[in-house]
Amino acid sequence: MRTPSPTSPADDALDLYDRAIGMLAAGDPAQAAHFFERCLDLDPALLDARHGLIRALGDCGETDRAIAEARRLAELDPDDPLPHTSLSILYQRTGRIAEAEAASLQARLLDWKRALAPEKPGL
């Protein structure tokens, strides 16, 4: 009888991430948010899970929490345009048009910055 090999927290986090993505695809954003949060408890550095959490929270009407998570993600990964795109969408939903336009502009600027950056050798 073989004993199962132990899994690392990172492996467990990825399993939870996969379940969360499945819940989003199945149309259950509340359950997806739960799995994304558990995933981030195990691996706070898994930024894709934070992106998913923002989407799930927004989809289940928890806009204020989604905005807070998007702001946090923008701080964690300041060169990524996607948190600003998410903020723009979330601000639009709440009628905060000026903030939505500012977030959209920030996303475009970061995208242009990325497009114009010289390629790094070996990447």
C-alpha positions as CSV (number, residue, x, y, z in Angstrom):
1,M,0.0,0.0,0.0
2,R,1.5,3.3,-1.1
3,T,1.1,6.4,1.0
4,P,0.2,9.4,-1.0
5,S,3.0,11.9,-1.4
6,P,2.4,15.1,0.5
7,T,1.6,18.2,-1.6
8,S,3.1,21.6,-1.1
9,P,1.0,24.6,-0.3
10,A,1.8,25.9,-3.8
11,D,0.3,22.7,-5.3
12,D,-2.7,23.0,-3.1
13,A,-3.1,26.7,-4.1
14,L,-3.0,25.8,-7.8
15,D,-5.6,23.1,-7.2
16,L,-7.9,25.7,-5.5
17,Y,-7.2,28.1,-8.3
18,D,-8.3,25.5,-10.9
19,R,-11.5,24.8,-8.9
20,A,-12.2,28.6,-8.7
21,I,-11.8,28.9,-12.5
22,G,-14.2,26.0,-12.9
23,M,-16.7,27.7,-10.6
24,L,-16.5,30.9,-12.7
25,A,-17.0,29.0,-15.9
26,A,-20.0,27.2,-14.3
27,G,-21.6,30.6,-13.4
28,D,-21.0,30.4,-9.7
29,P,-19.0,33.5,-8.9
30,A,-19.7,33.4,-5.1
31,Q,-18.2,29.9,-4.9
32,A,-15.3,30.9,-7.2
33,A,-14.5,33.9,-4.9
34,H,-14.4,31.5,-1.9
35,F,-11.9,29.2,-3.7
36,F,-9.8,32.2,-4.9
37,E,-9.6,33.5,-1.3
38,R,-8.5,30.1,0.0
39,C,-6.0,29.9,-2.8
40,L,-4.6,33.3,-1.8
41,D,-4.4,32.3,1.9
42,L,-2.0,29.5,0.8
43,D,-0.1,31.5,-1.8
44,P,-0.6,35.3,-1.6
45,A,1.9,35.7,-4.5
46,L,-0.3,34.0,-7.0
47,L,-1.4,37.1,-8.8
48,D,-3.6,35.3,-11.3
49,A,-5.8,34.2,-8.3
50,R,-6.2,37.8,-7.3
51,H,-7.3,38.7,-10.8
52,G,-9.8,35.9,-10.6
53,L,-11.0,37.1,-7.2
54,I,-11.6,40.6,-8.6
55,R,-13.7,39.1,-11.4
56,A,-15.7,36.8,-9.1
57,L,-16.4,39.5,-6.6
58,G,-17.5,41.9,-9.3
59,D,-19.7,39.2,-10.8
60,C,-21.5,38.5,-7.6
61,G,-22.2,42.2,-6.8
62,E,-19.5,42.7,-4.2
63,T,-18.2,45.7,-6.1
64,D,-16.6,47.5,-3.1
65,R,-14.5,44.4,-2.2
66,A,-13.6,43.9,-5.9
67,I,-12.4,47.5,-6.1
68,A,-10.3,47.1,-3.0
69,E,-8.7,43.9,-4.4
70,A,-8.0,45.6,-7.7
71,R,-6.3,48.5,-5.9
72,R,-4.3,46.0,-3.9
73,L,-3.3,44.2,-7.1
74,A,-2.3,47.5,-8.8
75,E,0.1,48.1,-5.8
76,L,1.5,44.5,-5.9
77,D,2.1,44.6,-9.7
78,P,2.4,48.3,-10.7
79,D,3.3,47.6,-14.3
80,D,0.3,45.4,-15.0
81,P,-2.5,47.2,-16.9
82,L,-5.2,44.7,-16.1
83,P,-6.0,45.8,-12.5
84,H,-6.6,49.3,-13.9
85,T,-8.9,47.8,-16.6
86,S,-10.8,46.0,-13.9
87,L,-11.0,49.2,-11.8
88,S,-12.4,51.0,-14.8
89,I,-15.1,48.4,-15.3
90,L,-16.0,48.4,-11.6
91,Y,-16.1,52.1,-11.4
92,Q,-18.4,52.3,-14.4
93,R,-20.8,49.8,-12.7
94,T,-21.1,52.2,-9.8
95,G,-21.5,55.3,-11.9
96,R,-18.1,56.7,-11.0
97,I,-17.3,57.7,-14.5
98,A,-14.4,60.1,-13.9
99,E,-12.6,57.5,-11.9
100,A,-13.4,54.9,-14.6
101,E,-11.9,57.1,-17.3
102,A,-8.8,57.7,-15.2
103,A,-8.3,54.0,-14.5
104,S,-8.8,53.2,-18.2
105,L,-6.2,55.8,-19.1
106,Q,-3.8,54.3,-16.6
107,A,-4.3,50.9,-18.2
108,R,-3.6,52.2,-21.7
109,L,-0.5,54.1,-20.5
110,L,0.9,50.9,-18.9
111,D,0.1,48.9,-22.0
112,W,1.9,51.4,-24.2
113,K,4.8,51.5,-21.8
114,R,5.0,47.7,-22.1
115,A,4.7,47.8,-25.9
116,L,7.4,50.4,-26.3
117,A,9.9,48.8,-23.8
118,P,13.0,47.3,-25.4
119,E,13.1,43.6,-25.4
120,K,15.2,42.0,-22.7
121,P,17.8,39.6,-24.0
122,G,17.1,36.0,-23.2
123,L,13.4,36.5,-22.6
